[in-house]
Structure formats: C-alpha cells, structure tokens
C-alpha cells in the first residue's frame, strides 16, 4: 500500500508493472514465447517455397497446365471426379471425410492425405508405394474405385478429344511430336503440386521472430520434444520423412497392414509413412483410416502406442496449441479454380 507521501515516479512505476502483467496485462499464455534455439532450427529446418525436381523442371506453362488438370473432371468415368474432389485446395488439401467416395460413390479404405507440402515427403501414399508426386498423380486416375479410368490410353483419348488442350500441352512440353500423353499429365500435375507450399507463424518463428509463438505454444513444443514426438515428426514437414510402425510400443488394433500390403515384406507390417504435422489442425480426421476425429483424441493415443507415455490434460492442451501454430496460409491466387478447356 502506498501513502500520500509516495513519490509520483514510484506510483508511475507501479502502474506500469500492473499494465505489463502484474494484474492487468496480457495473459501469460498469450505472451511471446521467445526465439528458437539452434537445436530447434537444426531439428526442423525450413520449408522451401518450391519443391524442385531435377526430373521435372518447372515452367510456367507446365504449372498452369497442371493446375487445370488438377481440376479436370473428365479424367474420370463419371465426368465429375477430379484431384480436387478428394484434395480440396481451399480446404487445406483434404475433404474432411474418413475416406473418400469415388466415381460411383464407393468409398476407399484409406484417408485422403493433404497435397500441401507433400512433394517434400520421402514418398507418396500412406504406404509410400510411389516415390514422387508425379508418380502418385497417375494412381487415382486409373484406380477403379477413384476416377475409374480403365487405361492410360483412355485418358489420352479424352484429352485429345478436347481441342483446346493441344496448345496447352504443346506449350508445356515443347518439341514433342505428341505431347498429349498420360505421362505428361502426371508431369504437369506434379509440377503444379511442387509449389503447393504453406508457410505461417511457425516459419516466422523458425526464422527468429520470438513474437510469432506464444508461451503456451512454446510449452507445447517443449512437451512435444521432451515426450519424444520428434523421434518421428522432425524436419521441415514435421513428418513425412520416415516410415514407422503403428503400435511401435503397444499394439494398436487395426486390420490395415500398411506397407506390407505394397511390399509383401513381413518386417514392414503395420508400417506407414509418418504424416506431416503442417496444417494438422485443418486436415482431420486422423490416422490412415480417418478414425480419429480430433487432435485432443489423437495426441494421447500416439503418446501411448508409439512412445509408451501417458500425457496429462495440460500437456495435451499445450501440444494441441502448438500444432495449431503449424497452420500456414493458403496460396489463394495460385490455387484459384480455372475455367476448364472446352467448357
């Protein structure tokens, strides 16, 4: 308590302390969490703005063709399924469903993962059966449940029957006698996807901006690291760089055998590509089968089955806050839906 004789400069100082946080300022959990350490930078690195490929050099014409083909519904037997049907670019590259319906309404067996930042992964699909986004682009188009096109030749026939595509393919693949090919479809879509990157507060923080992370988010990061989540969720994508067994420490009940289905290697039973945590708050539901609805549910499940750890409610809340920090900004102009040729 102060008296009437308390000097005015002392009163001013006390008022400043109150406003700064000793009773009336910003809540502690929303204060700045401070800059990253060298260890953080080494552990997570930075997300490139473009995910280059020496086998598929990027050009404006190829990227623009890929953007159009990404939205092209006529590469499906029902004429209403495109890449964007299951991987909605304005919804962080997912459809929000456990599994996705194909051309006749039949649902697939695995959750559709996001395409954002995916070209920076070790491989594509949950089981990693394709090495690149270019190779991955072919799979759904010829999958009998998804787009349902019977052959690569049937896709070429459709596109060659749309005259407006000829100059677009010629510009994207100059010098080729017949550029309208299924291989070039995949190369164009892959080129487009190689610039589907998202960056946000997390990236600003890694670059040194201590104000880009809150105290609670920093606590969540600390818990995430100390509990051992970075064993699998490391690198620029916080995942996507290794395969891991689901149920590594404690068995997890499921029928899907993961990579074993693709490789036949008994040692890879129940192994899946570790998902990226970038934009994870926007890309639920979770797991290979989309069976878990929320981050609050999945965090203790992963801690238990992968690490043999029990996490408190407070740790879960902090780690979920950290994971929300990983949401980046969508490239609205880049992903704008184009007018399809001949329509």
C-alpha positions as CSV (number, residue, x, y, z in Angstrom):
1,X,0.0,0.0,0.0
2,X,1.3,3.5,-0.8
3,X,0.8,6.6,1.2
4,X,0.0,10.1,0.3
5,X,3.7,10.8,0.5
6,X,4.7,8.2,-2.1
7,X,6.7,10.0,-4.8
8,X,4.8,10.3,-8.1
9,X,7.6,8.5,-10.1
10,X,7.1,5.4,-7.8
11,X,3.3,5.5,-8.5
12,X,4.0,5.7,-12.2
13,X,6.4,2.7,-12.0
14,X,3.8,0.6,-10.1
15,X,1.2,1.4,-12.6
16,X,3.5,0.3,-15.4
17,X,4.1,-3.0,-13.7
18,X,0.4,-3.7,-13.3
19,X,-0.2,-2.9,-17.0
20,X,2.8,-5.0,-18.0
21,X,1.4,-8.2,-16.5
22,X,1.2,-7.9,-12.7
23,X,-2.5,-7.9,-12.6
24,X,-4.0,-6.3,-15.7
25,X,-1.9,-7.0,-18.7
26,X,-1.8,-9.7,-21.4
27,X,-2.5,-13.2,-20.1
28,X,0.8,-15.1,-19.6
29,X,-0.2,-17.9,-22.1
30,X,-0.5,-15.4,-25.0
31,X,2.7,-13.6,-24.3
32,X,5.6,-14.1,-26.7
33,X,7.4,-17.4,-26.3
34,X,10.8,-16.1,-27.4
35,X,13.1,-17.0,-30.3
36,X,14.1,-20.6,-31.4
37,X,17.3,-22.2,-30.3
38,X,19.9,-23.5,-32.7
39,X,18.7,-27.0,-31.8
40,X,15.2,-26.1,-33.0
41,X,16.5,-24.8,-36.3
42,X,18.6,-27.9,-36.8
43,X,15.7,-30.3,-35.8
44,X,13.1,-28.7,-38.1
45,X,14.9,-26.7,-40.7
46,X,12.9,-24.5,-43.1
47,X,10.2,-25.3,-45.7
48,X,11.3,-24.5,-49.2
49,X,8.9,-22.2,-51.2
50,X,9.2,-24.5,-54.2
51,X,9.9,-28.3,-54.0
52,X,12.1,-28.7,-57.1
53,X,12.7,-31.8,-59.1
54,X,15.7,-32.4,-61.5
55,X,13.5,-34.9,-63.3
56,X,10.6,-32.5,-63.8
57,X,11.9,-28.9,-64.3
58,X,9.2,-26.4,-63.5
59,X,8.0,-23.9,-66.1
60,X,5.1,-21.5,-66.0
61,X,3.3,-23.3,-68.9
62,X,3.7,-26.7,-67.3
63,X,2.5,-25.5,-63.9
64,X,-0.6,-23.8,-65.5
65,X,-1.5,-27.0,-67.4
66,X,-1.1,-28.9,-64.1
67,X,-3.4,-26.5,-62.3
68,X,-6.1,-27.1,-65.0
69,X,-5.6,-30.8,-65.0
70,X,-5.9,-30.9,-61.2
71,X,-9.4,-29.6,-61.5
72,X,-10.3,-31.7,-64.7
73,X,-13.3,-33.9,-64.0
74,X,-13.4,-35.5,-67.4
75,X,-10.4,-37.7,-66.4
76,X,-13.0,-39.9,-64.6
77,X,-15.6,-42.3,-66.0
78,X,-18.4,-40.3,-64.3
79,X,-17.1,-36.9,-65.5
80,X,-17.4,-35.5,-62.0
81,X,-14.3,-36.6,-60.1
82,X,-11.0,-34.6,-60.2
83,X,-7.9,-34.4,-57.9
84,X,-9.7,-31.6,-56.2
85,X,-12.6,-33.7,-55.3
86,X,-10.7,-35.5,-52.5
87,X,-7.9,-33.0,-52.0
88,X,-9.7,-29.7,-51.9
89,X,-7.1,-26.9,-52.3
90,X,-9.2,-24.3,-50.5
91,X,-9.7,-26.8,-47.5
92,X,-6.0,-27.4,-46.9
93,X,-5.9,-30.2,-49.4
94,X,-8.4,-32.6,-47.8
95,X,-12.1,-33.4,-47.9
96,X,-12.6,-33.8,-44.2
97,X,-14.0,-37.3,-44.5
98,X,-12.8,-40.6,-43.0
99,X,-12.3,-42.0,-46.5
100,X,-13.3,-40.5,-49.9
101,X,-16.0,-41.5,-52.3
102,X,-15.0,-42.3,-55.9
103,X,-16.8,-42.1,-59.3
104,X,-19.7,-44.3,-58.3
105,X,-19.9,-43.4,-54.6
106,X,-17.9,-46.3,-53.4
107,X,-15.6,-45.2,-50.5
108,X,-11.9,-46.0,-50.4
109,X,-10.2,-47.7,-47.5
110,X,-7.6,-45.1,-46.5
111,X,-7.9,-41.4,-45.6
112,X,-7.0,-38.9,-48.3
113,X,-3.9,-37.0,-47.1
114,X,-3.2,-33.4,-47.9
115,X,-1.4,-32.5,-51.0
116,X,0.2,-29.4,-49.4
117,X,3.9,-29.7,-48.9
118,X,3.6,-33.4,-50.0
119,X,6.3,-33.1,-52.7
120,X,8.8,-32.6,-49.9
121,X,8.0,-36.1,-48.4
122,X,10.1,-39.2,-48.7
123,X,7.4,-40.8,-50.8
124,X,3.7,-40.7,-51.6
125,X,0.6,-42.6,-50.3
126,X,0.3,-43.9,-46.8
127,X,2.4,-46.9,-47.7
128,X,5.0,-45.0,-49.7
129,X,4.4,-47.1,-52.8
130,X,5.2,-44.2,-55.2
131,X,8.4,-42.1,-55.0
132,X,7.1,-38.8,-56.3
133,X,4.0,-36.6,-56.7
134,X,4.4,-37.2,-60.5
135,X,4.1,-41.0,-60.0
136,X,1.4,-40.6,-57.4
137,X,-0.8,-38.5,-59.8
138,X,-1.3,-41.5,-62.1
139,X,-2.7,-43.8,-59.4
140,X,-6.1,-42.3,-58.5
141,X,-7.0,-41.7,-62.2
142,X,-6.6,-45.4,-63.0
143,X,-7.9,-46.6,-59.7
144,X,-11.2,-48.5,-60.2
145,X,-12.7,-47.0,-57.0
146,X,-11.5,-43.4,-57.5
147,X,-11.5,-41.9,-61.0
148,X,-12.1,-45.3,-62.6
149,X,-10.4,-44.7,-66.0
150,X,-9.6,-48.1,-67.5
151,X,-6.3,-47.3,-69.1
152,X,-3.8,-44.6,-69.7
153,X,-4.8,-44.6,-73.4
154,X,-8.4,-43.9,-72.4
155,X,-7.2,-40.7,-70.6
156,X,-5.3,-39.6,-73.6
157,X,-8.3,-40.2,-75.8
158,X,-10.4,-37.9,-73.7
159,X,-7.9,-35.1,-73.6
160,X,-7.1,-35.4,-77.3
161,X,-10.8,-35.1,-78.0
162,X,-10.8,-31.6,-76.4
163,X,-9.0,-29.4,-79.0
164,X,-8.3,-26.6,-76.5
165,X,-5.8,-28.9,-74.7
166,X,-3.5,-29.3,-77.7
167,X,-1.8,-25.9,-77.4
168,X,-1.6,-26.1,-73.6
169,X,0.3,-29.4,-73.8
170,X,2.5,-28.1,-76.7
171,X,3.5,-25.1,-74.6
172,X,4.2,-27.2,-71.5
173,X,6.2,-29.9,-73.4
174,X,7.7,-28.1,-76.4
175,X,9.4,-30.2,-79.1
176,X,7.4,-33.4,-78.6
177,X,5.6,-34.8,-81.6
178,X,2.6,-35.9,-79.4
179,X,2.7,-34.0,-76.1
180,X,-0.8,-35.1,-75.0
181,X,0.2,-38.2,-73.1
182,X,-0.7,-39.8,-69.8
183,X,2.9,-39.4,-68.7
184,X,2.8,-35.7,-69.4
185,X,-0.5,-35.4,-67.5
186,X,1.3,-36.7,-64.4
187,X,4.3,-34.4,-65.0
188,X,2.1,-31.4,-65.3
189,X,0.1,-32.2,-62.2
190,X,3.3,-32.9,-60.3
191,X,4.8,-29.6,-61.4
192,X,1.7,-27.8,-60.0
193,X,1.9,-29.6,-56.7
194,X,5.6,-28.8,-56.3
195,X,4.5,-25.2,-55.5
196,X,1.7,-26.2,-53.1
197,X,3.6,-25.0,-50.0
198,X,2.2,-23.3,-46.9
199,X,4.1,-21.0,-44.5
200,X,2.9,-19.1,-41.5
201,X,3.8,-18.2,-37.9
202,X,5.8,-21.4,-37.4
203,X,8.1,-20.4,-40.2
204,X,8.4,-16.8,-38.9
205,X,9.4,-18.2,-35.5
206,X,12.0,-20.6,-37.0
207,X,13.4,-17.6,-38.8
208,X,14.0,-15.9,-35.5
209,X,10.8,-14.0,-34.7
210,X,10.3,-14.7,-31.0
211,X,6.9,-12.9,-31.1
212,X,5.5,-15.5,-33.6
213,X,5.0,-18.1,-30.8
214,X,3.0,-17.8,-27.6
215,X,4.1,-19.1,-24.1
216,X,1.5,-21.9,-24.4
217,X,2.6,-22.8,-27.9
218,X,6.2,-22.9,-26.7
219,X,5.2,-25.1,-23.7
220,X,3.5,-27.4,-26.2
221,X,6.6,-27.5,-28.4
222,X,8.7,-28.3,-25.3
223,X,6.3,-31.1,-24.3
224,X,6.3,-32.4,-27.8
225,X,10.1,-32.6,-27.8
226,X,10.6,-33.9,-24.3
227,X,7.9,-36.7,-24.7
228,X,9.7,-37.9,-27.8
229,X,7.3,-36.9,-30.6
230,X,10.3,-35.5,-32.6
231,X,11.6,-39.1,-33.0
232,X,9.2,-39.3,-36.0
233,X,7.9,-35.8,-36.5
234,X,11.0,-33.9,-37.4
235,X,12.3,-31.9,-40.4
236,X,10.6,-29.2,-42.4
237,X,7.4,-31.1,-42.6
238,X,7.4,-32.3,-39.0
239,X,6.9,-35.8,-40.5
240,X,6.8,-37.3,-44.0
241,X,10.5,-38.3,-43.9
242,X,10.4,-41.8,-42.4
243,X,8.2,-44.9,-42.1
244,X,7.1,-46.1,-38.6
245,X,5.1,-49.0,-37.2
246,X,1.7,-48.0,-35.8
247,X,1.7,-49.6,-32.4
248,X,5.5,-49.4,-32.0
249,X,5.5,-49.8,-28.2
250,X,2.0,-51.0,-27.6
251,X,-0.1,-52.8,-30.3
252,X,-2.8,-50.8,-31.9
253,X,-5.9,-52.7,-33.1
254,X,-6.3,-52.5,-36.8
255,X,-6.7,-54.6,-40.0
256,X,-4.7,-52.5,-42.5
257,X,-1.2,-53.9,-42.7
258,X,0.3,-50.7,-44.2
259,X,3.5,-51.1,-46.2
260,X,3.2,-54.9,-46.1
261,X,0.3,-54.7,-48.5
262,X,2.5,-52.9,-51.0
263,X,5.8,-54.6,-50.4
264,X,5.0,-58.1,-49.1
265,X,7.8,-57.6,-46.6
266,X,6.7,-59.1,-43.3
267,X,9.1,-56.8,-41.4
268,X,7.1,-53.8,-42.7
269,X,3.7,-55.0,-41.4
270,X,1.7,-52.1,-39.9
271,X,4.3,-49.6,-41.1
272,X,3.1,-46.3,-42.6
273,X,4.6,-43.1,-43.7
274,X,4.7,-40.7,-40.8
275,X,2.2,-37.9,-41.6
276,X,3.3,-34.3,-41.7
277,X,2.0,-32.1,-38.9
278,X,2.0,-29.0,-41.1
279,X,-1.6,-27.7,-41.2
280,X,-2.6,-30.7,-39.0
281,X,-5.3,-28.7,-37.2
282,X,-7.1,-28.3,-40.6
283,X,-6.6,-31.8,-42.0
284,X,-8.6,-34.1,-39.8
285,X,-9.9,-36.7,-39.3
286,X,-6.7,-38.5,-38.4
287,X,-5.0,-41.9,-38.9
288,X,-4.7,-43.9,-42.1
289,X,-8.4,-44.7,-41.8
290,X,-9.6,-41.3,-40.6
291,X,-11.0,-43.0,-37.5
292,X,-9.9,-40.3,-35.0
293,X,-11.8,-37.0,-35.1
294,X,-9.8,-34.5,-33.1
295,X,-6.2,-33.6,-32.1
296,X,-7.3,-33.9,-28.4
297,X,-8.0,-37.6,-29.1
298,X,-5.0,-38.5,-31.2
299,X,-2.3,-36.9,-29.1
300,X,-2.7,-39.3,-26.1
301,X,-3.2,-42.3,-28.5
302,X,0.1,-41.6,-30.2
303,X,1.9,-41.0,-26.9
304,X,0.7,-44.3,-25.6
305,X,1.1,-46.6,-28.6
306,X,4.2,-45.1,-30.1
307,X,6.1,-43.9,-27.1
308,X,4.7,-45.8,-24.1
309,X,3.9,-42.5,-22.4
310,X,0.9,-41.1,-20.6
311,X,0.2,-37.4,-21.1
312,X,-1.7,-35.1,-18.8
313,X,-4.7,-33.0,-19.9
314,X,-2.5,-29.9,-19.6
315,X,0.2,-31.4,-21.9
316,X,-2.4,-32.3,-24.4
317,X,-3.8,-28.8,-24.4
318,X,-0.4,-27.3,-24.8
319,X,0.6,-29.7,-27.6
320,X,-2.6,-29.0,-29.5
321,X,-2.0,-25.3,-29.2
322,X,1.5,-25.9,-30.7
323,X,0.0,-28.0,-33.5
324,X,-2.4,-25.2,-34.4
325,X,0.6,-22.9,-34.7
326,X,1.7,-25.1,-37.6
327,X,-1.2,-23.9,-39.8
328,X,0.1,-21.9,-42.8
329,X,-1.5,-19.6,-45.2
330,X,-3.1,-21.0,-48.3
331,X,-1.9,-19.5,-51.7
332,X,-5.3,-18.3,-52.8
333,X,-4.2,-16.9,-56.2
334,X,-2.1,-19.9,-57.1
335,X,-4.9,-22.4,-56.4
336,X,-7.8,-20.4,-58.0
337,X,-10.1,-22.8,-59.9
338,X,-9.6,-22.3,-63.6
339,X,-12.1,-22.5,-66.5
340,X,-11.7,-25.9,-68.0
341,X,-10.8,-26.1,-71.7
342,X,-13.8,-26.7,-73.9
343,X,-16.4,-26.0,-71.2
